[in-house]
Amino acid sequence: MRILLILLFRFVFIAVVLSLCALFLWGRTDFEKGKTFSRDFLQYPIIFTDRYGVEIHRIFGTENRDWMAIEEVPEMLKQATILAEDRRFKYHFGVDPIGITRAMWVNFKSGKFTQGASTLTQQVARKAFLNDEKKIHRKLREIFLAMGIESKFTKNDILEIYLNTVPYGARSNGVSVASRFYFNKPPSDLSPAQSLILTMLPQNPVSLGRKTNVKDWLGSCPEKTTNCNLFETGYQTTRIEKVLLALAEQNKWSRAKTYRVWQELKLTKLPRNHNWVHSDFQHFQFYVRDYLAKKDLDIASIKDGIIIKTSLDANLQKDISQQLRQASKNLTLDHNIQNTAFIILDNKSRKPLVWIGSRYFWDSDISGQLDMLRSNRQVGSTMKPFIYSAAIDQGYEPPTIFYDSALMFRNGPHNPKNADGHYLGGIRMTEALAKSRNIPAAKALILGGGERIVRKYLDTKFGFNINKQYKKQAFGWTISLGTAPIKLSRLANAYATLSTGKRQSICPVISVKTLGGKTLGNFCDQRRFTTLSDTTRFFMSDILSNTIARPTDYGWRDNITVPDYNIAVKTGTSSKRIDGNIYPVDDLVVGYSPNHTFLLWGGNTSGEALNQGSVSVIAIGKIWNKAVQRFYKKYPTSYAHFEKPSGLKLVHGEWATNDYLPPSYDRLNAFVLNNKELGLNPLNKLN
């Protein structure tokens, strides 16, 4: 019998040794694989922020995380995590034999799988390499992977990986995202109670996430009492309370402090869901993505996640978006204006601070998903300053008389008319522009060289791109009234050029970095081309900022004059013929200071006509004015006065260069030769 027992013992021993060797050989691949763990195995989001680091949008797949270094995680959160998930974390080698033995005994007694014994390292292994299926071979693989991870990384490294890996709820992976989702603050600002709440979530994020009242996570007294609390005799503690008591003991908290933390838990309510898509920034994030794609950056191909810091001011954009929505009801009733768009550009850097493509992105009734700032629209009289600039560059400076008289051309059925149907006779440039007279603008086009030359001038100096877009289309004199459709963002940029004299591209990006902090390059085209002389841009700015010259009828002057700030402003209304009648279509107000440009559009995405008589200065002038005031309330020091260059003199109250002489009208005379011109003689002297 003794010999049989010895033989049996040897057989069992050899069998165990062989089984362990076989198991080791089987698991060796996973052990080695665990040593190869890298952050690259995980999914990371694409994050858009404003200029101050405020998140405005993020793109992610099935997992949504930010990476946070272990040094940035508060000590309380690290302690609570270890106490909740793996109390022997600092002492085991990736697998906790004591925990496994306990779990096996509990499961054996219950007759089913009710308790696991996964260490923090095993959870990292499962999340990085495996899935959550409950099978023996998967559990064995998890163990070998965990041991491989432990052989390569320090405990601090593993804790950092865990805190950035596990799910804390739907679309919330890692403590950084979870902290902002549940408490709208970074982990460094969490209270002890909030840290405790986060540590509970990874074990069952779906179930706990549905119990938004944290008091439902707490225990109860055996009998109903008026003051049932953690310290009552017989109180039945739950998991979160057990961790709280362990945390209190470890940190030597007083009973009073422990009770205060428990009370905070009882009063905490979690949000039900979080919308990672911010409606106010949808048009802008699509614009930024398209912009970067044109710069050959495929953001979706960057595996370790990126942060795109944009030029936007998120809070200012939200304020102005809200203002536009509040004004929408009256705009629709009074003018049939159902949609609006707004942009603020920094003239020096050409970076947008506000980019609102429509009144509301998700409103299908107004086709809100179309970005009107990237749409081509007829821009009406807002084109006139650029036409006059062309005339100035040909020597027709502000003192030049632009005769407001009836004009008839043989080559077209429609001839220039003023909006009011009247003629003012000989007027100078300031009055012609301030009162937005159509006939003087048509004559300025002729004096500037005619359509062919002026089109090239508009494209070269201001980047309008008319010749490229409309190669075979002739607009004739109507181009001076803005009939060539222009992207509204391009129009705003042209006004920024009018302010600075330098042409450059709009750039919505400040920086693009990986989540690890690596800069991916400079995606702004910093090239600047000086296209306007200081005198030409000053002439335009001085005329457009002359508040006294603005008409006073119907509140015209008041609507677009910003109190305490001298802004150069031009309004415009495009129109179309319907059954022989003229109807307005697009209302525009554009203004600029030396440092910023402000453009507001009002109309209908479909091109549906506005109510007859709708004029931009009346319909949207006050709205534009309030938006500009909001900007200067936040950035009062950004305002500057227009500076007058040297070498100028006053002629009949208008600025001109020192060598200015009244030019002849040979070009205009040649153009209208043999064309019958009605009304006041354009060659009459100014009365």
C-alpha positions as CSV (number, residue, x, y, z in Angstrom):
1,M,0.0,0.0,0.0
2,R,2.8,2.4,0.9
3,I,4.5,1.7,-2.4
4,L,1.2,2.4,-4.3
5,L,0.8,5.7,-2.5
6,I,4.4,6.7,-3.3
7,L,3.8,5.8,-7.0
8,L,0.5,7.7,-7.0
9,F,2.1,10.7,-5.5
10,R,4.9,10.6,-8.0
11,F,2.4,10.2,-10.8
12,V,0.4,13.2,-9.6
13,F,3.5,15.2,-9.1
14,I,4.8,14.4,-12.6
15,A,1.3,15.1,-14.1
16,V,1.2,18.5,-12.3
17,V,4.7,19.4,-13.4
18,L,4.0,18.3,-17.0
19,S,0.6,20.2,-16.9
20,L,2.3,23.3,-15.7
21,C,5.0,23.0,-18.3
22,A,2.4,22.5,-21.0
23,L,0.4,25.4,-19.6
24,F,3.5,27.6,-19.6
25,L,4.3,26.7,-23.2
26,W,0.7,27.3,-24.1
27,G,0.7,30.7,-22.4
28,R,4.2,31.8,-23.4
29,T,3.0,33.6,-26.5
30,D,0.5,35.7,-24.5
31,F,3.2,36.3,-21.8
32,E,5.5,37.8,-24.5
33,K,2.6,39.6,-26.1
34,G,1.8,41.3,-22.8
35,K,5.3,42.7,-22.7
36,T,4.6,44.4,-26.1
37,F,1.7,46.5,-24.7
38,S,1.6,50.0,-26.1
39,R,-0.7,53.0,-26.0
40,D,-1.0,52.5,-29.8
41,F,-3.2,49.5,-29.1
42,L,-6.0,51.8,-27.9
43,Q,-8.4,54.1,-29.7
44,Y,-8.1,57.9,-29.3
45,P,-10.4,60.8,-30.3
46,I,-9.9,63.8,-32.5
47,I,-10.5,66.8,-30.3
48,F,-11.3,70.3,-31.5
49,T,-10.8,73.2,-29.0
50,D,-11.2,76.9,-29.2
51,R,-8.3,79.3,-28.7
52,Y,-8.6,79.0,-25.0
53,G,-8.6,75.2,-24.9
54,V,-12.4,74.9,-24.4
55,E,-13.5,71.7,-26.2
56,I,-16.0,72.4,-29.0
57,H,-16.2,69.0,-30.7
58,R,-14.7,65.5,-30.7
59,I,-14.7,62.6,-33.1
60,F,-14.3,59.0,-31.9
61,G,-15.2,55.5,-32.7
62,T,-16.3,52.9,-30.1
63,E,-13.9,54.3,-27.4
64,N,-13.5,57.8,-26.3
65,R,-10.6,58.8,-24.1
66,D,-8.0,61.4,-23.3
67,W,-4.6,60.3,-22.0
68,M,-3.6,61.6,-18.5
69,A,-0.2,61.1,-17.0
70,I,-0.2,59.4,-13.6
71,E,1.5,62.5,-12.1
72,E,-1.7,64.5,-13.0
73,V,-4.1,62.1,-11.3
74,P,-5.0,63.2,-7.7
75,E,-3.7,60.9,-4.9
76,M,-7.2,60.4,-3.6
77,L,-8.4,59.0,-6.9
78,K,-5.4,56.6,-7.1
79,Q,-6.0,55.4,-3.5
80,A,-9.7,54.9,-4.1
81,T,-9.1,53.0,-7.3
82,I,-6.7,50.5,-5.7
83,L,-9.0,50.0,-2.6
84,A,-12.0,49.4,-4.9
85,E,-10.4,47.2,-7.5
86,D,-7.2,45.6,-6.3
87,R,-6.1,46.1,-2.6
88,R,-2.9,43.9,-3.1
89,F,-2.0,45.7,-6.3
90,K,1.4,46.8,-5.1
91,Y,2.4,43.3,-4.0
92,H,1.3,40.8,-6.6
93,F,2.9,39.9,-10.0
94,G,-0.2,40.6,-12.1
95,V,-2.2,37.7,-10.6
96,D,-3.5,37.7,-7.0
97,P,-3.5,34.1,-5.7
98,I,-5.4,35.1,-2.6
99,G,-8.1,36.7,-4.6
100,I,-8.3,33.8,-7.0
101,T,-8.7,31.3,-4.1
102,R,-11.4,33.4,-2.5
103,A,-13.3,33.8,-5.7
104,M,-13.1,30.1,-6.4
105,W,-14.5,29.3,-3.0
106,V,-17.3,31.8,-3.3
107,N,-18.2,30.5,-6.8
108,F,-18.0,26.8,-5.6
109,K,-20.4,27.5,-2.7
110,S,-22.9,29.4,-4.9
111,G,-22.7,26.8,-7.7
112,K,-22.3,29.5,-10.3
113,F,-19.8,32.2,-11.4
114,T,-20.6,35.2,-9.2
115,Q,-17.2,36.6,-8.3
116,G,-14.1,37.3,-10.3
117,A,-10.6,38.0,-9.1
118,S,-9.2,40.2,-11.8
119,T,-6.4,42.5,-10.8
120,L,-5.9,45.9,-12.3
121,T,-3.2,44.4,-14.5
122,Q,-5.6,41.7,-15.7
123,Q,-8.2,44.3,-16.5
124,V,-5.7,46.2,-18.6
125,A,-4.8,42.9,-20.4
126,R,-8.4,42.1,-21.1
127,K,-9.2,45.6,-22.4
128,A,-6.1,45.8,-24.6
129,F,-5.9,42.3,-26.0
130,L,-9.1,40.3,-25.3
131,N,-12.9,40.7,-24.8
132,D,-15.3,40.2,-21.9
133,E,-16.4,36.6,-22.6
134,K,-16.5,34.4,-19.4
135,K,-14.6,31.3,-20.6
136,I,-11.7,29.4,-18.9
137,H,-9.3,29.7,-21.8
138,R,-9.9,33.4,-22.1
139,K,-9.2,33.8,-18.3
140,L,-6.0,31.8,-18.7
141,R,-4.8,34.0,-21.6
142,E,-5.7,37.1,-19.5
143,I,-3.4,35.8,-16.6
144,F,-0.4,35.2,-18.9
145,L,-0.9,38.6,-20.6
146,A,-1.1,40.2,-17.2
147,M,2.2,38.6,-16.1
148,G,3.8,39.7,-19.3
149,I,2.7,43.3,-18.6
150,E,3.9,43.1,-15.0
151,S,7.4,41.9,-16.2
152,K,7.8,45.0,-18.5
153,F,6.0,47.9,-16.7
154,T,6.3,49.5,-13.2
155,K,3.2,49.5,-10.9
156,N,2.9,53.3,-11.6
157,D,2.9,52.6,-15.3
158,I,0.2,49.9,-15.0
159,L,-2.0,52.1,-12.8
160,E,-1.7,54.9,-15.4
161,I,-2.7,52.5,-18.2
162,Y,-5.7,51.3,-16.1
163,L,-6.9,54.8,-15.4
164,N,-6.8,55.7,-19.1
165,T,-8.1,52.4,-20.4
166,V,-11.2,51.1,-18.6
167,P,-14.7,52.3,-19.4
168,Y,-16.5,54.5,-16.9
169,G,-19.7,54.6,-18.8
170,A,-21.0,54.7,-22.4
171,R,-18.4,56.5,-24.6
172,S,-16.4,57.5,-21.5
173,N,-13.0,55.6,-21.4
174,G,-10.5,56.7,-18.8
175,V,-10.8,59.1,-15.8
176,S,-10.1,62.3,-17.8
177,V,-13.1,61.9,-20.0
178,A,-15.3,60.5,-17.2
179,S,-14.5,63.3,-14.9
180,R,-15.5,65.9,-17.5
181,F,-18.6,63.9,-18.4
182,Y,-20.0,63.3,-14.9
183,F,-18.7,66.4,-13.1
184,N,-17.7,68.9,-15.8
185,K,-14.2,69.3,-14.3
186,P,-10.7,67.8,-14.6
187,P,-9.8,65.0,-12.2
188,S,-7.5,67.3,-10.3
189,D,-10.6,69.2,-9.1
190,L,-12.6,66.2,-8.0
191,S,-13.8,66.0,-4.4
192,P,-13.2,62.8,-2.4
193,A,-16.9,61.8,-2.9
194,Q,-16.6,62.4,-6.7
195,S,-13.4,60.3,-6.8
196,L,-15.2,57.5,-5.0
197,I,-18.1,57.6,-7.5
198,L,-15.7,57.3,-10.4
199,T,-13.9,54.3,-8.9
200,M,-17.2,52.4,-8.7
201,L,-18.1,52.7,-12.3
202,P,-15.6,50.4,-14.1
203,Q,-17.0,47.3,-12.4
204,N,-20.5,47.9,-13.9
205,P,-20.6,51.1,-15.9
206,V,-23.9,50.4,-17.6
207,S,-25.9,49.5,-14.5
208,L,-24.5,52.2,-12.3
209,G,-24.7,54.8,-15.0
210,R,-28.5,54.3,-15.1
211,K,-28.7,54.9,-11.3
212,T,-28.1,58.6,-11.6
213,N,-29.1,59.3,-8.0
214,V,-26.0,58.1,-6.1
215,K,-28.1,57.6,-3.0
216,D,-29.4,54.5,-4.7
217,W,-25.8,53.1,-4.6
218,L,-25.8,53.4,-0.8
219,G,-26.8,50.9,1.9
220,S,-29.7,50.9,4.4
221,C,-30.6,50.4,8.0
222,P,-32.3,47.2,9.2
223,E,-35.2,49.2,10.4
224,K,-36.7,52.5,9.3
225,T,-35.1,55.3,11.4
226,T,-35.3,59.0,11.1
227,N,-31.5,59.3,10.9
228,C,-30.3,56.3,9.0
229,N,-26.6,56.8,8.2
230,L,-23.3,55.0,7.8
231,F,-22.6,54.9,11.5
232,E,-25.9,53.5,12.7
233,T,-25.7,50.1,14.4
234,G,-26.6,47.3,11.9
235,Y,-26.2,49.6,8.9
236,Q,-25.7,47.4,5.8
237,T,-22.9,49.0,3.8
238,T,-22.5,48.7,0.0
239,R,-19.3,48.5,-2.0
240,I,-18.9,52.3,-2.3
241,E,-19.3,52.7,1.4
242,K,-16.8,50.0,2.2
243,V,-14.3,51.7,0.0
244,L,-15.1,55.0,1.8
245,L,-14.5,53.5,5.2
246,A,-11.2,52.0,4.0
247,L,-10.2,55.3,2.5
248,A,-11.0,57.1,5.8
249,E,-9.0,54.6,7.8
250,Q,-6.0,54.8,5.4
251,N,-5.9,58.6,5.5
252,K,-6.9,58.9,9.2
253,W,-10.0,61.0,8.6
254,S,-12.1,62.0,11.5
255,R,-15.6,60.6,11.8
256,A,-17.0,64.0,10.9
257,K,-15.1,64.2,7.7
258,T,-16.1,60.7,6.7
259,Y,-19.7,61.6,7.4
260,R,-19.5,64.7,5.2
261,V,-18.1,62.7,2.3
262,W,-21.0,60.2,2.7
263,Q,-23.5,63.0,2.8
264,E,-22.1,64.4,-0.5
265,L,-22.5,61.0,-2.0
266,K,-26.1,60.9,-0.9
267,L,-26.8,64.3,-2.5
268,T,-25.0,63.7,-5.8
269,K,-26.9,63.2,-9.0
270,L,-25.2,62.2,-12.3
271,P,-26.1,63.3,-15.8
272,R,-28.0,60.8,-17.8
273,N,-26.2,61.3,-21.1
274,H,-23.8,63.7,-22.8
275,N,-23.9,65.0,-26.3
276,W,-20.3,65.1,-27.7
277,V,-21.6,67.0,-30.7
278,H,-21.9,70.7,-30.0
279,S,-24.5,72.1,-32.4
280,D,-23.1,75.7,-32.4
281,F,-19.8,74.5,-33.8
282,Q,-20.8,71.9,-36.4
283,H,-20.3,74.1,-39.5
284,F,-16.9,75.2,-38.2
285,Q,-15.6,71.7,-37.4
286,F,-16.5,70.6,-40.9
287,Y,-14.8,73.6,-42.3
288,V,-11.6,72.9,-40.2
289,R,-11.6,69.2,-41.4
290,D,-11.9,70.3,-45.0
291,Y,-9.2,72.9,-44.5
292,L,-6.8,70.4,-43.1
293,A,-7.6,67.9,-45.8
294,K,-6.6,70.5,-48.4
295,K,-3.3,70.8,-46.4
296,D,-2.8,67.0,-46.9
297,L,-3.5,66.1,-43.3
298,D,-5.9,63.1,-43.0
299,I,-6.9,63.4,-39.3
300,A,-8.6,60.1,-39.3
301,S,-5.4,58.3,-40.1
302,I,-3.6,59.5,-37.0
303,K,-3.9,56.6,-34.5
304,D,-2.7,58.2,-31.3
305,G,-5.3,61.0,-31.3
306,I,-4.9,64.7,-32.0
307,I,-6.0,68.0,-30.5
308,I,-6.8,70.7,-33.0
309,K,-6.6,74.1,-31.4
310,T,-8.7,76.4,-33.5
311,S,-9.0,80.2,-33.5
312,L,-12.6,80.3,-32.4
313,D,-13.9,81.9,-29.2
314,A,-16.4,79.3,-28.0
315,N,-18.2,81.5,-25.5
316,L,-18.5,84.5,-27.8
317,Q,-19.9,82.2,-30.5
318,K,-22.5,80.7,-28.2
319,D,-23.6,84.2,-27.2
320,I,-24.0,85.5,-30.7
321,S,-25.6,82.2,-31.9
322,Q,-28.2,82.7,-29.1
323,Q,-28.7,86.3,-30.2
324,L,-29.4,85.3,-33.8
325,R,-31.9,82.7,-32.7
326,Q,-33.7,85.1,-30.5
327,A,-34.0,87.6,-33.4
328,S,-35.2,84.9,-35.8
329,K,-39.0,85.1,-35.1
330,N,-39.2,88.9,-35.9
331,L,-36.9,88.5,-38.9
332,T,-39.2,85.8,-40.4
333,L,-42.4,87.7,-39.7
334,D,-41.3,91.1,-40.8
335,H,-38.9,90.3,-43.7
336,N,-39.3,86.6,-44.5
337,I,-35.6,86.1,-43.4
338,Q,-35.5,82.6,-42.1
339,N,-31.8,82.1,-41.8
340,T,-28.7,84.1,-40.7
341,A,-24.9,83.6,-40.8
342,F,-22.1,85.5,-39.0
343,I,-18.4,85.7,-39.0
344,I,-15.7,87.7,-37.1
345,L,-12.2,87.7,-38.6
346,D,-9.0,88.8,-37.1
347,N,-7.6,91.1,-39.8
348,K,-4.0,90.6,-39.0
349,S,-3.9,86.8,-38.7
350,R,-7.1,86.1,-40.7
351,K,-8.2,83.7,-38.0
352,P,-12.0,83.5,-37.4
353,L,-13.1,84.2,-33.8
354,V,-16.8,83.4,-34.7
355,W,-18.0,81.2,-37.5
356,I,-21.8,80.7,-37.6
357,G,-22.9,79.0,-40.8
358,S,-26.6,79.1,-40.2
359,R,-29.1,80.0,-37.4
360,Y,-29.3,76.4,-36.3
361,F,-27.5,73.4,-37.8
362,W,-30.2,70.8,-37.2
363,D,-33.1,72.8,-38.6
364,S,-34.1,71.0,-41.8
365,D,-36.8,73.6,-42.5
366,I,-34.1,76.2,-43.3
367,S,-31.6,73.7,-44.7
368,G,-29.5,74.5,-41.6
369,Q,-26.8,72.0,-42.4
370,L,-25.7,74.1,-45.3
371,D,-22.9,76.4,-44.3
372,M,-23.9,79.8,-45.7
373,L,-20.4,81.3,-45.0
374,R,-19.1,78.8,-47.6
375,S,-21.9,79.4,-50.0
376,N,-21.9,81.6,-53.1
377,R,-24.4,84.5,-52.8
378,Q,-24.9,87.7,-54.7
379,V,-23.5,90.3,-52.3
380,G,-25.3,93.5,-53.5
381,S,-23.8,96.9,-52.7
382,T,-21.2,95.4,-50.4
383,M,-19.2,95.0,-53.6
384,K,-19.1,98.8,-54.2
385,P,-16.1,99.7,-52.0
386,F,-13.9,97.4,-54.1
387,I,-15.2,99.0,-57.3
388,Y,-14.4,102.5,-56.0
389,S,-10.9,101.2,-55.0
390,A,-10.3,100.2,-58.6
391,A,-11.3,103.7,-59.7
392,I,-9.0,105.3,-57.0
393,D,-6.0,103.3,-58.2
394,Q,-6.7,104.8,-61.7
395,G,-6.5,108.3,-60.2
396,Y,-10.1,109.0,-59.4
397,E,-9.6,109.9,-55.7
398,P,-12.4,110.8,-53.2
399,P,-12.8,114.4,-54.4
400,T,-13.7,113.2,-57.9
401,I,-17.3,114.0,-58.9
402,F,-19.3,110.9,-59.7
403,Y,-22.4,112.1,-61.5
404,D,-25.6,110.5,-60.3
405,S,-27.6,110.8,-63.5
406,A,-29.7,108.5,-65.6
407,L,-27.6,106.3,-67.9
408,M,-28.7,104.1,-70.8
409,F,-26.6,101.5,-72.6
410,R,-27.3,100.0,-76.0
411,N,-26.1,96.6,-75.1
412,G,-28.6,95.5,-72.5
413,P,-32.4,95.8,-71.8
414,H,-31.8,96.9,-68.2
415,N,-29.9,100.1,-67.4
416,P,-28.6,101.3,-64.0
417,K,-31.1,102.7,-61.7
418,N,-30.9,103.9,-58.1
419,A,-33.0,102.1,-55.5
420,D,-35.1,105.2,-54.9
421,G,-35.5,105.9,-58.6
422,H,-34.1,109.5,-58.2
423,Y,-30.9,111.2,-59.2
424,L,-28.6,113.4,-57.1
425,G,-26.5,114.9,-59.9
426,G,-22.8,115.6,-59.2
427,I,-21.8,114.1,-55.9
428,R,-18.4,113.1,-54.5
429,M,-17.3,109.6,-53.5
430,T,-18.2,109.8,-49.8
431,E,-21.8,110.7,-50.5
432,A,-22.1,108.2,-53.3
433,L,-20.9,105.3,-51.1
434,A,-22.6,106.4,-47.9
435,K,-25.9,106.6,-49.7
436,S,-25.1,103.5,-51.8
437,R,-26.0,105.1,-55.1
438,N,-26.0,102.6,-58.0
439,I,-25.3,104.8,-61.0
440,P,-22.1,106.3,-59.6
441,A,-20.9,102.8,-58.8
442,A,-21.5,101.7,-62.4
443,K,-19.6,104.7,-63.6
444,A,-16.8,103.9,-61.1
445,L,-16.5,100.5,-62.8
446,I,-16.0,102.2,-66.1
447,L,-13.5,104.7,-64.7
448,G,-11.7,101.7,-63.1
449,G,-11.1,100.2,-66.5
450,G,-14.3,98.4,-67.3
451,E,-15.4,94.9,-66.4
452,R,-12.4,92.9,-67.8
453,I,-9.8,95.0,-66.0
454,V,-11.8,95.4,-62.8
455,R,-12.5,91.7,-62.6
456,K,-8.8,91.0,-62.7
457,Y,-8.3,93.8,-60.1
458,L,-10.8,92.2,-57.8
459,D,-9.3,88.8,-58.0
460,T,-5.6,89.9,-57.7
461,K,-6.1,92.5,-55.0
462,F,-8.8,90.9,-52.9
463,G,-9.0,87.2,-53.9
464,F,-12.6,87.2,-55.2
465,N,-11.8,84.4,-57.7
466,I,-14.4,85.7,-60.2
467,N,-12.5,85.0,-63.4
468,K,-11.8,81.4,-62.3
469,Q,-15.4,80.7,-61.2
470,Y,-17.2,82.6,-64.1
471,K,-14.7,82.3,-67.0
472,K,-17.3,82.7,-69.8
473,Q,-19.9,84.8,-68.0
474,A,-20.1,88.6,-68.5
475,F,-21.8,90.6,-65.8
476,G,-21.4,94.0,-67.4
477,W,-22.0,97.1,-65.3
478,T,-24.1,94.9,-62.8
479,I,-20.9,93.5,-61.3
480,S,-20.5,96.8,-59.5
481,L,-23.8,96.0,-57.7
482,G,-22.6,92.6,-56.6
483,T,-24.3,90.3,-59.1
484,A,-21.3,87.9,-59.3
485,P,-21.9,85.3,-56.6
486,I,-19.2,85.3,-54.0
487,K,-18.5,83.0,-51.0
488,L,-19.5,85.1,-47.9
489,S,-16.3,84.1,-46.1
490,R,-14.3,85.3,-49.1
491,L,-16.2,88.6,-48.9
492,A,-15.3,89.0,-45.2
493,N,-11.7,88.2,-46.1
494,A,-11.8,90.9,-48.8
495,Y,-12.9,93.5,-46.3
496,A,-10.1,92.4,-44.0
497,T,-7.7,93.1,-46.9
498,L,-9.4,96.4,-47.4
499,S,-8.5,97.2,-43.8
500,T,-4.9,96.0,-43.8
501,G,-3.9,96.4,-47.5
502,K,-2.5,92.9,-47.3
503,R,-4.1,89.8,-49.0
504,Q,-3.8,86.5,-47.2
505,S,-5.8,83.3,-46.7
506,I,-8.2,82.6,-43.8
507,C,-6.7,80.1,-41.4
508,P,-8.9,78.5,-38.7
509,V,-6.1,76.6,-36.9
510,I,-3.7,77.6,-34.2
511,S,-2.0,74.3,-33.7
512,V,-2.4,70.5,-34.4
513,K,-0.8,68.2,-31.8
514,T,-1.0,64.6,-30.9
515,L,-2.4,63.7,-27.4
516,G,1.2,63.1,-26.5
517,G,2.1,66.7,-27.3
518,K,3.9,66.3,-30.6
519,T,3.2,69.1,-33.0
520,L,2.2,67.9,-36.5
521,G,3.2,71.0,-38.4
522,N,2.1,74.5,-39.3
523,F,-1.0,74.5,-41.3
524,C,-1.5,78.2,-41.8
525,D,-0.3,79.8,-45.1
526,Q,1.5,82.9,-43.6
527,R,2.2,84.5,-47.0
528,R,1.0,88.1,-47.1
529,F,0.8,90.1,-50.3
530,T,0.7,93.9,-50.1
531,T,-2.0,94.7,-52.7
532,L,-3.3,98.1,-51.7
533,S,-1.5,101.3,-51.1
534,D,-1.9,102.9,-47.7
535,T,-3.7,105.8,-49.3
536,T,-6.3,103.6,-51.1
537,R,-7.2,101.6,-48.0
538,F,-7.3,104.8,-45.9
539,F,-9.7,106.5,-48.4
540,M,-12.1,103.6,-48.2
541,S,-11.9,103.2,-44.5
542,D,-12.4,106.9,-43.9
543,I,-15.4,107.1,-46.2
544,L,-17.1,103.9,-44.8
545,S,-16.5,105.0,-41.2
546,N,-17.9,108.5,-41.8
547,T,-21.0,108.3,-39.6
548,I,-22.2,111.9,-40.5
549,A,-22.4,110.9,-44.2
550,R,-24.8,108.0,-43.4
551,P,-28.5,108.8,-44.2
552,T,-30.7,109.3,-41.2
553,D,-34.0,108.0,-42.8
554,Y,-35.6,105.0,-41.2
555,G,-32.9,104.8,-38.6
556,W,-30.2,104.1,-41.2
557,R,-27.4,105.9,-39.4
558,D,-28.4,104.6,-35.9
559,N,-28.7,101.0,-36.9
560,I,-25.2,100.5,-38.1
561,T,-23.3,103.1,-36.0
562,V,-21.7,101.3,-33.0
563,P,-21.7,103.5,-29.9
564,D,-18.1,104.5,-28.9
565,Y,-16.5,102.7,-31.8
566,N,-15.8,104.1,-35.3
567,I,-16.4,101.2,-37.6
568,A,-16.2,101.2,-41.3
569,V,-19.5,99.8,-42.5
570,K,-21.2,98.9,-45.8
571,T,-24.6,97.3,-46.3
572,G,-25.9,95.4,-49.3
573,T,-29.1,93.8,-50.6
574,S,-29.2,91.5,-53.6
575,S,-32.3,91.2,-55.6
576,K,-34.1,89.3,-58.5
577,R,-37.0,89.9,-60.8
578,I,-40.2,88.0,-60.2
579,D,-43.0,88.7,-62.7
580,G,-41.5,92.0,-63.6
581,N,-41.1,93.2,-60.0
582,I,-37.8,93.5,-58.1
583,Y,-37.6,91.5,-54.8
584,P,-34.8,91.4,-52.3
585,V,-33.0,88.1,-51.7
586,D,-29.9,88.6,-49.6
587,D,-29.3,91.2,-46.9
588,L,-25.7,91.9,-45.8
589,V,-24.0,94.1,-43.3
590,V,-20.2,94.1,-43.3
591,G,-18.0,96.3,-41.0
592,Y,-14.4,96.5,-40.0
593,S,-12.0,98.2,-37.7
594,P,-8.2,98.1,-38.2
595,N,-8.1,94.8,-36.3
596,H,-11.4,92.9,-37.0
597,T,-14.0,92.4,-39.7
598,F,-17.7,91.6,-38.9
599,L,-20.1,90.1,-41.5
600,L,-23.8,89.3,-41.0
601,W,-26.0,87.7,-43.7
602,G,-29.7,87.3,-43.6
603,G,-31.9,85.5,-46.1
604,N,-33.1,82.1,-47.1
605,T,-30.9,79.2,-47.9
606,S,-33.1,78.2,-50.8
607,G,-32.8,81.7,-52.4
608,E,-36.5,82.4,-51.7
609,A,-37.2,86.1,-52.0
610,L,-37.6,88.3,-49.0
611,N,-40.6,90.5,-48.4
612,Q,-40.7,93.5,-50.8
613,G,-39.0,96.5,-49.2
614,S,-36.7,94.5,-47.0
615,V,-33.4,96.5,-46.8
616,S,-30.4,95.2,-45.0
617,V,-29.8,98.2,-42.9
618,I,-33.3,98.1,-41.5
619,A,-33.8,94.3,-41.4
620,I,-30.5,93.2,-39.9
621,G,-28.6,96.4,-39.1
622,K,-29.5,96.4,-35.4
623,I,-28.7,92.7,-35.0
624,W,-25.2,93.2,-36.6
625,N,-24.7,96.3,-34.3
626,K,-25.5,94.3,-31.1
627,A,-23.2,91.4,-32.2
628,V,-20.3,93.9,-32.7
629,Q,-21.0,95.4,-29.3
630,R,-20.9,92.0,-27.7
631,F,-17.5,91.5,-29.3
632,Y,-16.1,94.8,-28.0
633,K,-17.5,94.2,-24.6
634,K,-15.3,91.2,-24.3
635,Y,-12.3,92.6,-26.2
636,P,-12.4,96.4,-25.6
637,T,-8.6,96.8,-26.0
638,S,-8.7,95.3,-29.5
639,Y,-10.2,98.4,-31.0
640,A,-8.0,100.9,-32.9
641,H,-8.5,104.0,-34.9
642,F,-7.8,104.2,-38.6
643,E,-4.5,105.9,-39.1
644,K,-4.1,108.5,-41.8
645,P,-0.9,108.2,-43.9
646,S,1.3,111.2,-44.6
647,G,1.1,113.0,-47.9
648,L,-2.6,113.8,-47.9
649,K,-4.6,117.0,-48.2
650,L,-8.3,118.0,-48.0
651,V,-10.0,118.9,-51.3
652,H,-13.6,120.0,-51.0
653,G,-13.8,118.2,-47.6
654,E,-12.4,114.9,-49.1
655,W,-9.0,113.4,-48.5
656,A,-6.7,113.3,-51.6
657,T,-3.0,112.9,-52.3
658,N,-0.9,116.0,-52.4
659,D,-0.4,115.8,-56.2
660,Y,-4.1,115.1,-56.9
661,L,-5.6,117.0,-59.8
662,P,-9.3,116.5,-60.9
663,P,-9.0,113.8,-63.6
664,S,-10.6,114.0,-67.0
665,Y,-13.5,111.7,-67.9
666,D,-12.1,110.6,-71.2
667,R,-12.7,106.9,-70.4
668,L,-16.2,107.5,-69.3
669,N,-16.9,109.8,-72.3
670,A,-15.6,107.1,-74.6
671,F,-17.7,104.5,-73.0
672,V,-20.9,106.4,-73.2
673,L,-20.2,108.0,-76.6
674,N,-23.3,107.6,-78.9
675,N,-25.2,106.2,-75.9
676,K,-28.1,108.5,-75.1
677,E,-27.7,109.6,-71.4
678,L,-30.8,110.9,-69.8
679,G,-31.2,113.3,-66.9
680,L,-28.5,115.5,-65.5
681,N,-25.4,116.1,-67.7
682,P,-22.5,114.1,-66.1
683,L,-20.1,116.9,-67.1
684,N,-21.9,119.6,-65.3
685,K,-19.9,121.2,-62.5
686,L,-20.8,120.3,-58.9
687,N,-23.3,122.9,-57.6
